[in-house]
Amino acid sequence: MILDCAIIGGGPAGLTAGLYATRGGLDNVVMFEKGMPGGQITSSSEIENYPGVTGEISGMDLMIPWPAQCQKFGLKHDMVEIKRVSKDGDIFKIHKEDGTVVEAYSVIVCTGSSPKHAGFKGENELFGKGVSSCATCDGFFYKGKEVVVVGGGDTALEEALYLAKICSKVYLVHRKDSFRSAPNTVARVKKTQNIELVLNSIPQEVYGDNMGVTGILVKDSSGEIRDIKAPGVFVFVGNNVNNRILRQEDGNFLCDMNEKGEVIVDITMKTTTHGLFAAGDIRLSAPKQVVCAAGDGAIAALGAISYVDELLNH
């Protein structure tokens, strides 16, 4: 049996794609997700900016109802890791970890990205408890408080500027004495009075108590240790795009990527390969917000419905 649509990834983009694809009339839609559905957002301790959701709710609580809603319309969940997606003529081949292959007329890839960790002590243990990789997700929790930003690229500086509007002070910790960001962004950071540059410095350890982060130790180039007391530490040292399943046996990718490894899509989430769509954090210029990923998934599913209809009724 050939699937009408195979969805790879079970975060907000994949689940919404499954909802729209099944409710929109596609039969035999399977979402392949090796773990429990929900995505990165399930590790967030509190969500305040998802439309229609008021009161305190964790990322896990937000995502719990989504799979049941999708399954109500016929979405099936195959809890297996996908090694590779290839295409032979009009048929996609989904290569599973156990060596079996599933065929599909269309594919929506929603495998997302993973924030890189800087690697200092306590970072993993306190992630989601004061250590974050998303200022727009968690910045509001530190309104009027001091926070630390780690990184020196465009994202780190832009997020520092964002946090400076909310927080009383932002310490920007960077291992070099200059930034690899756009000159105008650097200029804006230097002009922002409540951003303190902590240059030539490397985070050594973030520490805290039962309530979460309370501070971070950073070491400068002379070896001196500085203890910065702050309840929030934001790490922006890049993302790893989870595009491995699109790499083919010859080393090329199934569709076009940009220099960061993000999938190039148009406004309808179509990739450069017919029948292949990408949604959520894996696609270029993704805002990395739940509501945006969900929107991507809906758009991609509508595109897949049209594609399969045209393919089978041509």
Beta strands, then each sheet from edge to edge (+ up, - down):
strand 1: 5-8
strand 2: 29-32
strand 3: 76-78
strand 4: 82-88
strand 5: 91-96
strand 6: 101-104
strand 7: 107-109
strand 8: 113-115
strand 9: 131-132
strand 10: 146-150
strand 11: 169-173
strand 12: 195-198
strand 13: 201-209
strand 14: 212-220
strand 15: 225-229
strand 16: 232-235
strand 17: 239-241
strand 18: 276-278
sheet 1: 3+ 2+ 1+ 7+ 18+
sheet 2: 4+ 5- 6+
sheet 3: 8+ 17-
sheet 4: 9+ 16+ 10+ 11+ 12+
sheet 5: 13+ 14- 15+
end
